[in-house]
Amino acid sequence: MNYIHNKTILITGGTGSWGHELTRQLLAKLGGRPKEVRIYSRGEHKQVEMKASFNNPLLKFIIGDVRDKNILNFAMKDVDVVFHLAALKHVPVCEDNPWEAVLTNIYGTQNVIETAIENNVKVVVDVSTDKAVDPYNLYGVAKACGEKLIINANKLNSKTKFICVRGGNVIGTNGSVIPLFKKQIQQNNQITVTDLKMTRFLLNTRGAISLIFKALEKHKGGEVFVLQMPATTVEIIAQSMITLFGDKKTKIKIIGVRQGEKDHEVLISKNEAPFAQRAQGNLFTIYPPFVNKKIRNPLAGEFSSQNTKQLSHDELVSTLKKELWLFDEV
């Protein structure tokens, strides 16, 4: 992979679940070995743990916040590729702390753009979310703004290319529903659910990182890349976790929809569909209007967690059994 081999990589928010898997795959010599991988994040403890876990001299750890442009600019020196993962991502947290979400997810993204241009970075890959499409909650609104900033940065006549990858819910990421359900079953033999009929996209971390690499290989600048991923209902997620970790006495408690939650998620909106083209296999590319790309066989409508392939109970159980981390002791 030309964009990786002998290159200096910066990962903002690099100590998170996506950052761990991205780092693991970067160091696995898939298509080339990076010169250096810089992990940029706020948490000292997580950095210490990650450094000990990987124990690799190619990794360099930098304490910093994307809100702090000075430290970010220092971290960006001589960098070739930036993977921008840093974000406040929990919907209720962002609803309760809206300005903090703006500072990190919008201001922080603009800082990444400006420091990347100042340091002649070759490409910035912004990791976004389905919640940025037709956003309803503050998290989605902030990430949608971040996407617009990233895509329109390609108009700044710099040497840096900017692209986005847009994912759904990733199985096993910090604070996600599947490890939460496991913990609830083991501690109380009960799962708390907001609404059983809600649908959510589901993707494992390996698949999420493969999307990042595919986007890096195919980008020209200005695209949003979307993986055609399956979905399922919250009820099937809950019942699958009970099958794996519960028993006949495990209960499901309905607690009601939380502030900012949607019934269904969307990865490509109906307004984006005319600009969305299937790139290869299960990958979609959304081209910005300023590219003037002729779209062949565009999507007929939105791509949502309602109209994608729906995982059955047995299919989800089979998928979860492949996630070996899920069966580690808490």
Residue, then its C-alpha position, 0 to 999 in steps of 0.5 A: m500500500n503506497y500510502i502506508h509503506n515507509k510513511t509517517i502516520l498520525i492517528t488522532g483519538g488513537t487509543g480508542s477501539w478504532g485506533h487500536e485496530l487501525t494500529r494493529q493492521l498498520l503494523a501487520k505489514l499489510g502492503g507495506r510497513p509504516k515508518e512511524v505511527r503517532i498516537y495522539s490522544r488526551g488520556e495518559h492512562k490509555q496511552v500507557e496501556m496501549k504502549a505496553s500492549f503493543n510494545n513496538p518501537l514504531l509507535k510514538f505517543i503524544i498527549g494532546d487534544v484536537r482542540d489544542k492547535n499548537i500541540l496538534n501542529f507539533a504532532m503533525k510535523d513530517v506526517d504523510v497520512v492523518f486518520h482523524l478518529a478523535a471525537l465525543k461520540h456518545v449521544p447522551v453525553c453530547e446532548d448534555n454537553p453540547w458546547e463540548a461536542v462542538l469544540t471537539n467535533i467541529y473546532g477540533t476537525q477544523n484544527v486538523i484541517e489547518t495543521a495538515i495543510e500547514n504541514n503539507v500532509k498528503v491525505v487526511v481521512d476523517v472517520s464519520t458516522d451514520k448519525a451525521v446523515d439527516p442528523y437529529n441529535l447534537y452528536g450527529v449535527a456536529k459530525a455532519c459539520g465536521e464532514k462538510l469542513i473536511i470535504n470542502a477543505n479540498k477547495l483550498n488549493s493545498k497539497t493535502k487531499f481530504i476524504c471521509v469514511r462513514g460507518g455504522n455501529v461497530i461491534g465492541t467499540n468502547g461504550s457500545v451496546i454489545p459489551l454493555f449488554k454482556k455486562q448487564i447480564q453478568q451483573n444483574n441478569q437483565i438488559t435495559v433496552t430503549d425500544l425493541k423495534m429500533t434498527r441499527f447497522l452493525l459492523n465489526t472493527r476489522g470491517a471498519i478498518s478495511l473501509i478506511f484502507k479501501a478509501l485510502e487506496k481509491h480516493k481522489g479527494g472530496e469523496v465520502f466512502v460508505l460500506q454496505m453493511p447489514a443491520t438488525t433490530v435492537e430486539i435481535i441484538a438483545q436476544s442474541m446476547i441472552t442466547l450467548f450469556g444469559d439464561k431463561k431468567t434473563k429479563i429485558k427491561i424497556i426504559g424508553v427512548r433516550q434524548g436524541e435517539k433515532d428509530h432507524e439510522v441512515l448511511i446515505s440520504k435520499n439527497e445524497a443518493p444521486f451522487a452515490q455510486r457503487a465503487q467495488g463490491n460492497l463499497f459506495t462512493i459519494y462524490p461532492p457536487f464540485v467534482n462534476k463526476k458522472i454517476r453511473n447507476p446512482l442509488a435510487g433512494e436512501f440507504s438505511s438500517q431499514n432497507t439493508k440486509q437484516l441479520s437474523h438471530d442465528e446470523l448475529v449469534s454466529t457473527l458474535k461468536k467470531e468476536l473472541w474478545l467478547f468471551d474474555e472474562v470481565 
